[in-house]
Amino acid sequence: METSSSTFTTTSTTHSIVEALTRAIVEHRLLPGAKLAEQKLASHFGVSRTLIRQALFQLSQNKLIRMEPARGAFVAAPSVQEAQQVFTVRRMIEAEMVRAFLKEVTPAKIKALRAHIQQEREAVNKEDVPVRTELLGDFHVRMAELMGNQVLAEILGELISRCALITLMYQSRHAAEHSSDEHEAIVAALAGKNEALAVQLMNDHLVHVEASLTFDRKIPTHDISLALS
């Protein structure tokens, strides 16, 4: 029983550290490229370096930081050019996905997409930035999954993850809310089996998401204590 309690406490502490660092990155309080020194973080949170390493590993899995052998952990620095290229490829792929989806659309699939949009809205209203970002990206993967095309779902998932951090860091609440509205319009066009409109709405949506990203950082810092205060 003691082991179970200890494991729960460790997991809870790690989660709190992950959440605090995620917020610092999302709210522009840490610059891309900022070094996340284990000892400084351990001192700030009052925990062991082992817990800090666990938290940093989770953040690296989420693509928020990068781990460099013999150098340590750094806030990820996604390339704007890479993100733009990803959006270009996504527009090419997702236009065809919409056409393919319409060939096998069913009321059940429309219902599933609308349920996903409801989750998006809840995350936007709660201002849960990491969750809303994940859900807004997953909408596109969900379409591929509902088609039963796992290869397409995996390709889209990879493309979305490559620009996830840049969206997470630079998309405002207003832009996120607008994205969810656009998802709803796309689903309405799919439900109405209007291929031309659905394709156009998907293309416009991806253009709007890319255009909504703002790269002006006003209060970034490399100082961990200041960023987390």
C-alpha positions as CSV (number, residue, x, y, z in Angstrom):
1,M,0.0,0.0,0.0
2,E,2.9,2.4,0.8
3,T,4.4,1.7,-2.6
4,S,1.1,2.5,-4.3
5,S,0.8,5.7,-2.3
6,S,4.4,6.7,-3.1
7,T,3.9,6.0,-6.8
8,F,0.8,8.2,-6.9
9,T,2.6,11.0,-5.2
10,T,5.5,10.8,-7.6
11,T,3.2,10.7,-10.6
12,S,1.2,13.7,-9.3
13,T,4.4,15.7,-8.7
14,T,5.7,14.9,-12.1
15,H,2.4,16.0,-13.7
16,S,2.5,19.3,-11.8
17,I,6.1,20.0,-13.1
18,V,5.0,19.1,-16.6
19,E,2.0,21.4,-16.4
20,A,4.0,24.3,-15.0
21,L,6.7,24.1,-17.7
22,T,4.1,23.7,-20.4
23,R,2.3,26.9,-19.2
24,A,5.6,28.8,-19.2
25,I,6.3,27.7,-22.8
26,V,2.8,28.3,-24.0
27,E,2.5,31.7,-22.3
28,H,5.7,32.8,-24.0
29,R,7.6,33.0,-20.7
30,L,10.4,30.7,-22.0
31,L,12.1,31.2,-25.3
32,P,12.6,28.5,-27.9
33,G,16.1,27.3,-27.3
34,A,16.1,28.1,-23.5
35,K,18.2,25.5,-21.6
36,L,16.2,23.7,-18.9
37,A,18.9,22.9,-16.4
38,E,18.0,20.0,-14.1
39,Q,19.5,21.4,-11.0
40,K,17.8,24.8,-11.4
41,L,14.5,23.1,-11.9
42,A,15.0,20.7,-9.0
43,S,15.8,23.7,-6.7
44,H,12.8,25.7,-8.0
45,F,10.3,22.9,-7.5
46,G,12.0,21.5,-4.4
47,V,12.2,18.0,-5.8
48,S,14.9,15.5,-6.9
49,R,16.6,15.6,-10.2
50,T,15.1,12.1,-10.9
51,L,11.6,13.7,-10.9
52,I,12.8,16.5,-13.1
53,R,14.2,14.0,-15.6
54,Q,10.8,12.2,-15.7
55,A,9.0,15.5,-16.4
56,L,11.5,16.5,-19.1
57,F,11.1,13.1,-20.7
58,Q,7.3,13.6,-20.9
59,L,7.8,17.1,-22.4
60,S,10.1,15.7,-25.0
61,Q,7.5,13.0,-25.9
62,N,5.0,15.9,-26.4
63,K,7.5,17.7,-28.7
64,L,7.7,20.7,-26.3
65,I,11.4,20.3,-25.6
66,R,14.3,18.5,-27.2
67,M,16.9,16.4,-25.4
68,E,20.5,16.6,-26.6
69,P,23.1,14.0,-25.6
70,A,25.7,15.5,-23.2
71,R,24.0,18.9,-23.4
72,G,20.7,18.5,-21.7
73,A,17.1,19.7,-22.3
74,F,16.1,22.8,-24.3
75,V,12.7,24.3,-25.2
76,A,12.0,23.2,-28.7
77,A,12.5,25.7,-31.5
78,P,10.2,24.8,-34.3
79,S,10.9,26.3,-37.7
80,V,8.3,28.7,-39.1
81,Q,9.3,27.6,-42.6
82,E,8.7,24.0,-41.7
83,A,5.3,24.8,-40.3
84,Q,4.4,26.6,-43.5
85,Q,5.5,23.6,-45.6
86,V,3.5,21.2,-43.4
87,F,0.3,23.3,-43.9
88,T,1.0,23.2,-47.7
89,V,1.2,19.4,-47.6
90,R,-1.8,19.2,-45.4
91,R,-4.0,21.2,-47.8
92,M,-3.0,18.8,-50.6
93,I,-3.8,15.7,-48.6
94,E,-6.9,16.9,-46.7
95,A,-8.8,18.1,-49.8
96,E,-8.6,14.5,-51.1
97,M,-9.5,13.2,-47.7
98,V,-12.7,15.2,-47.7
99,R,-13.7,13.8,-51.1
100,A,-13.0,10.3,-50.0
101,F,-14.9,10.8,-46.7
102,L,-18.0,11.9,-48.5
103,K,-18.1,8.7,-50.6
104,E,-18.7,6.7,-47.4
105,V,-20.3,9.3,-45.1
106,T,-22.9,8.0,-42.6
107,P,-25.0,9.6,-39.8
108,A,-22.8,7.7,-37.3
109,K,-19.6,9.3,-38.6
110,I,-21.2,12.7,-38.6
111,K,-22.3,12.1,-35.0
112,A,-18.8,11.1,-34.0
113,L,-17.3,14.3,-35.5
114,R,-19.8,16.5,-33.8
115,A,-19.0,14.8,-30.5
116,H,-15.4,15.6,-31.1
117,I,-16.2,19.3,-31.8
118,Q,-18.1,19.4,-28.5
119,Q,-14.9,18.4,-26.7
120,E,-13.0,21.1,-28.5
121,R,-15.5,23.7,-27.4
122,E,-15.3,22.6,-23.8
123,A,-11.5,22.9,-23.9
124,V,-11.6,26.3,-25.5
125,N,-14.1,27.6,-22.9
126,K,-11.9,26.2,-20.1
127,E,-8.9,27.9,-21.7
128,D,-7.1,24.5,-21.5
129,V,-4.5,25.4,-24.0
130,P,-2.6,22.0,-24.4
131,V,-5.9,20.0,-24.5
132,R,-7.6,22.3,-27.0
133,T,-4.5,22.3,-29.3
134,E,-4.5,18.5,-29.2
135,L,-8.2,18.2,-29.9
136,L,-8.2,20.8,-32.7
137,G,-5.4,18.8,-34.5
138,D,-7.1,15.4,-33.7
139,F,-10.2,16.5,-35.5
140,H,-8.4,15.9,-38.8
141,V,-6.9,12.6,-37.7
142,R,-10.4,11.5,-36.5
143,M,-11.8,11.9,-40.0
144,A,-9.2,9.5,-41.3
145,E,-9.8,7.1,-38.5
146,L,-13.6,7.1,-39.2
147,M,-12.7,6.2,-42.8
148,G,-10.8,3.2,-41.5
149,N,-7.7,4.5,-43.2
150,Q,-4.9,3.9,-40.6
151,V,-2.1,4.9,-43.0
152,L,-3.7,8.2,-43.7
153,A,-4.4,8.7,-39.9
154,E,-0.7,8.1,-39.2
155,I,0.5,10.4,-41.9
156,L,-1.8,13.2,-40.8
157,G,-0.8,12.6,-37.2
158,E,2.9,13.0,-38.0
159,L,2.3,16.1,-40.1
160,I,0.1,17.7,-37.3
161,S,2.7,16.8,-34.6
162,R,5.4,18.6,-36.6
163,C,3.6,21.9,-36.3
164,A,1.8,21.2,-33.0
165,L,4.2,23.2,-30.9
166,I,4.1,26.2,-33.1
167,T,0.3,26.1,-33.0
168,L,0.3,25.5,-29.3
169,M,2.6,28.5,-28.7
170,Y,1.2,31.0,-31.1
171,Q,-2.6,30.4,-31.6
172,S,-4.8,32.7,-29.5
173,R,-8.0,31.7,-27.7
174,H,-10.0,33.6,-30.3
175,A,-8.3,31.8,-33.2
176,A,-8.8,28.5,-31.5
177,E,-12.5,29.2,-31.0
178,H,-12.7,30.2,-34.7
179,S,-11.0,26.9,-35.7
180,S,-13.7,25.0,-33.8
181,D,-16.4,27.0,-35.6
182,E,-14.8,26.1,-38.9
183,H,-14.7,22.4,-38.0
184,E,-18.5,22.6,-37.4
185,A,-19.1,24.2,-40.8
186,I,-17.0,21.5,-42.5
187,V,-19.1,18.8,-40.7
188,A,-22.3,20.5,-41.8
189,A,-21.1,20.5,-45.4
190,L,-20.2,16.8,-45.1
191,A,-23.6,16.0,-43.6
192,G,-25.2,17.8,-46.5
193,K,-23.0,15.9,-48.9
194,N,-21.8,19.1,-50.5
195,E,-18.4,18.1,-51.8
196,A,-17.4,21.4,-53.4
197,L,-18.3,23.4,-50.2
198,A,-16.7,20.9,-47.9
199,V,-13.4,20.9,-49.8
200,Q,-13.4,24.7,-50.0
201,L,-14.1,25.0,-46.2
202,M,-11.3,22.6,-45.3
203,N,-8.8,24.5,-47.5
204,D,-9.9,27.9,-46.1
205,H,-9.7,26.5,-42.6
206,L,-6.1,25.4,-43.0
207,V,-5.2,28.7,-44.6
208,H,-6.9,30.5,-41.6
209,V,-5.1,28.4,-39.0
210,E,-1.7,29.2,-40.6
211,A,-2.5,32.9,-41.0
212,S,-3.7,33.1,-37.4
213,L,-0.3,32.1,-35.9
214,T,1.4,35.1,-34.3
215,F,5.2,35.0,-33.9
216,D,5.6,38.2,-31.8
217,R,7.0,37.2,-28.4
218,K,6.7,40.1,-25.9
219,I,7.9,38.7,-22.6
220,P,10.2,35.8,-23.3
221,T,13.1,34.9,-20.9
222,H,15.9,32.4,-20.5
223,D,15.6,32.7,-16.7
224,I,13.8,29.6,-15.4
225,S,12.9,31.1,-12.0
226,L,11.5,34.3,-13.5
227,A,9.6,32.3,-16.2
228,L,8.0,30.0,-13.6
229,S,7.2,32.7,-11.0
